[in-house]
Amino acid sequence: KMRYSMSLFLIYFGTNRTYPDPAHHTIWLGPRYKGLLDDIFKNRILAEDFSLYLHAPTRTDPSLAPKGHECFYVLSPVPHLGAPGDQIDWEKEKESYADRILVALEKTIVPDLRKHLVSKLIFTPKDFESRLDAHVGSAFQFEPILTQSAWFRPHNVSEDVRGLFLCGAGTHPGAGVPGVLSSAKLLERVIPNPTPQL
């Protein structure tokens, strides 16, 4: 039985000024590591602290925002939706959690962020489930542990159903855009040439 990955809480946002300090990719580590992972995977709670990934695509392509503006997204790993009754109420929590993240960014690498915020879109585990059809809102399909990674993920050719081929985040080689694209490239090599139907 496979265990599902965590989900993500994302904020896409734009500012009416530029910020020279954040790199294109910034990893912002919170005060705890193992404890935070336990809260996400075992305790399944929304922790008071967090670790973040900040993406600033206008750092390398300024055309993605109007002149003098920036666009970003920030993500925070959070528990997946789990079983009914074992869920964080994202409608209730999303705005306050987003505010906590924006305040943390403002105090560290994006000064005066909230004063210069001109657009914001929040994407929760519920959105992963409803908009992306991700089971229990898991962002990467299966939990990233050794026995569920790379070769240990379901292979691209079904071992149970003849003629069934699999592609995507839950298959070999893995999740994320590079993993999914690699999965598609693998299928390109293993699917037999179809006979044209007349």
C-alpha positions as CSV (number, residue, x, y, z in Angstrom):
1,K,0.0,0.0,0.0
2,M,1.4,3.4,-1.0
3,R,1.4,6.4,1.3
4,Y,0.4,9.8,-0.2
5,S,2.7,12.8,-0.2
6,M,2.1,16.0,1.7
7,S,0.2,18.8,0.0
8,L,1.2,22.4,-0.5
9,F,-0.2,25.7,0.4
10,L,0.7,28.2,-2.3
11,I,0.4,32.0,-2.6
12,Y,0.9,33.5,-6.0
13,F,1.4,37.3,-5.7
14,G,2.5,40.4,-7.5
15,T,4.0,43.6,-6.2
16,N,4.2,47.1,-7.5
17,R,7.9,47.4,-6.9
18,T,10.9,45.2,-7.5
19,Y,13.0,43.4,-4.8
20,P,16.7,42.9,-5.6
21,D,17.5,40.4,-2.8
22,P,15.5,37.2,-3.4
23,A,17.2,34.9,-5.9
24,H,15.2,33.1,-8.5
25,H,14.8,30.2,-6.1
26,T,15.0,30.8,-2.3
27,I,14.6,28.1,0.3
28,W,13.6,29.6,3.7
29,L,14.1,27.1,6.5
30,G,12.1,27.4,9.7
31,P,13.4,26.7,13.2
32,R,12.5,23.0,13.2
33,Y,13.1,20.3,10.6
34,K,12.2,16.9,12.0
35,G,9.4,18.3,14.2
36,L,7.9,20.1,11.2
37,L,8.0,16.9,9.1
38,D,6.3,15.0,12.0
39,D,3.6,17.7,12.1
40,I,3.0,17.4,8.4
41,F,3.2,13.6,8.0
42,K,2.3,12.1,11.4
43,N,0.4,14.6,13.5
44,R,-1.3,16.0,10.4
45,I,-1.6,19.5,11.9
46,L,-1.0,23.0,10.6
47,A,2.1,23.9,12.5
48,E,2.8,27.4,14.0
49,D,6.1,27.5,12.1
50,F,6.9,26.6,8.5
51,S,9.6,26.2,5.9
52,L,9.1,27.9,2.6
53,Y,10.2,27.9,-1.0
54,L,10.0,31.3,-2.7
55,H,10.1,31.5,-6.5
56,A,10.8,34.8,-8.2
57,P,10.6,34.2,-11.9
58,T,10.9,37.9,-12.8
59,R,14.5,37.6,-11.5
60,T,15.5,35.9,-14.7
61,D,12.6,37.1,-17.0
62,P,11.4,40.6,-16.1
63,S,8.8,40.4,-18.9
64,L,6.6,38.3,-16.7
65,A,5.4,41.4,-14.8
66,P,4.9,45.1,-15.8
67,K,7.9,47.3,-15.6
68,G,8.8,48.1,-12.0
69,H,6.7,45.2,-10.7
70,E,7.5,41.6,-9.6
71,C,5.6,38.3,-9.5
72,F,6.3,35.5,-7.0
73,Y,4.9,32.4,-5.6
74,V,5.7,31.0,-2.2
75,L,4.9,27.4,-1.1
76,S,4.7,25.8,2.3
77,P,4.5,22.0,2.7
78,V,1.3,21.1,4.6
79,P,-0.6,17.8,5.4
80,H,-2.7,16.3,2.6
81,L,-6.4,16.2,3.2
82,G,-6.5,12.7,4.7
83,A,-9.7,11.0,5.7
84,P,-13.0,12.9,6.3
85,G,-12.9,14.2,9.9
86,D,-9.1,14.3,9.7
87,Q,-8.8,17.5,7.8
88,I,-7.7,21.1,8.3
89,D,-10.6,23.5,7.6
90,W,-8.8,25.4,4.8
91,E,-11.7,27.8,4.2
92,K,-11.3,28.9,7.8
93,E,-7.4,28.7,7.9
94,K,-6.3,29.9,4.5
95,E,-6.3,33.7,5.0
96,S,-4.6,33.6,8.4
97,Y,-2.0,31.1,7.2
98,A,-1.3,33.2,4.2
99,D,-0.9,36.3,6.4
100,R,1.6,34.5,8.6
101,I,3.6,33.6,5.6
102,L,3.5,37.1,4.1
103,V,4.6,38.6,7.5
104,A,7.5,36.1,7.7
105,L,8.6,37.0,4.2
106,E,8.2,40.7,4.9
107,K,10.4,40.4,8.1
108,T,13.2,38.6,6.3
109,I,13.6,38.9,2.5
110,V,10.7,40.9,1.0
111,P,10.5,44.1,3.0
112,D,7.2,46.1,3.0
113,L,5.6,43.2,1.1
114,R,2.0,43.8,2.2
115,K,2.2,47.5,1.5
116,H,3.3,46.7,-2.1
117,L,1.0,43.7,-2.8
118,V,-1.2,44.3,-5.8
119,S,-2.4,40.8,-6.5
120,K,-2.7,37.5,-4.5
121,L,-4.1,34.1,-5.3
122,I,-4.2,31.3,-2.6
123,F,-4.1,27.7,-3.6
124,T,-4.8,25.1,-0.8
125,P,-4.8,21.3,-0.6
126,K,-8.6,21.6,-1.4
127,D,-7.6,23.2,-4.7
128,F,-5.2,20.4,-5.5
129,E,-8.0,18.0,-5.0
130,S,-10.8,19.8,-6.8
131,R,-8.9,21.6,-9.6
132,L,-6.1,19.2,-10.3
133,D,-7.9,15.9,-9.3
134,A,-5.1,15.1,-6.9
135,H,-6.2,12.4,-4.5
136,V,-6.5,13.8,-1.0
137,G,-4.8,16.9,-2.3
138,S,-1.4,15.3,-2.5
139,A,1.0,17.5,-4.4
140,F,3.4,14.8,-5.5
141,Q,1.2,11.7,-5.5
142,F,3.2,9.4,-3.2
143,E,5.2,10.3,-0.1
144,P,8.9,10.9,-1.0
145,I,10.5,7.9,0.9
146,L,13.0,5.5,-0.6
147,T,10.6,2.6,-1.1
148,Q,8.2,4.9,-3.1
149,S,10.8,6.8,-5.1
150,A,12.2,6.5,-8.6
151,W,12.3,2.8,-9.6
152,F,10.0,1.8,-6.7
153,R,7.1,3.8,-8.0
154,P,4.6,2.1,-10.3
155,H,6.2,1.4,-13.6
156,N,5.0,2.9,-16.9
157,V,3.8,-0.4,-18.2
158,S,1.1,-2.0,-16.1
159,E,2.1,-5.4,-14.6
160,D,-1.6,-6.3,-14.1
161,V,-3.5,-5.1,-17.2
162,R,-2.2,-5.9,-20.6
163,G,-2.0,-2.8,-22.9
164,L,-2.3,-0.3,-20.0
165,F,0.4,2.3,-19.9
166,L,0.9,4.8,-17.0
167,C,2.3,8.3,-17.0
168,G,2.3,11.1,-14.4
169,A,3.5,12.1,-11.0
170,G,2.6,8.7,-9.4
171,T,4.7,6.7,-11.8
172,H,8.4,6.1,-12.5
173,P,10.5,8.2,-12.4
174,G,8.7,10.6,-10.1
175,A,6.7,13.8,-9.4
176,G,7.3,17.4,-10.3
177,V,7.4,18.7,-13.9
178,P,10.7,17.1,-14.7
179,G,9.5,13.7,-13.4
180,V,6.2,13.9,-15.3
181,L,7.9,14.9,-18.5
182,S,10.4,12.1,-18.1
183,S,7.5,9.7,-17.5
184,A,6.0,10.8,-20.8
185,K,9.4,10.4,-22.6
186,L,9.7,6.9,-21.2
187,L,6.3,6.0,-22.6
188,E,7.3,7.3,-26.0
189,R,9.8,4.4,-26.0
190,V,7.7,1.6,-24.7
191,I,4.2,2.1,-26.3
192,P,4.1,0.0,-29.5
193,N,3.4,1.9,-32.7
194,P,-0.4,1.9,-32.9
195,T,-2.0,0.5,-36.1
196,P,-4.0,3.2,-37.8
197,Q,-7.7,2.6,-37.6
198,L,-9.7,3.0,-40.9
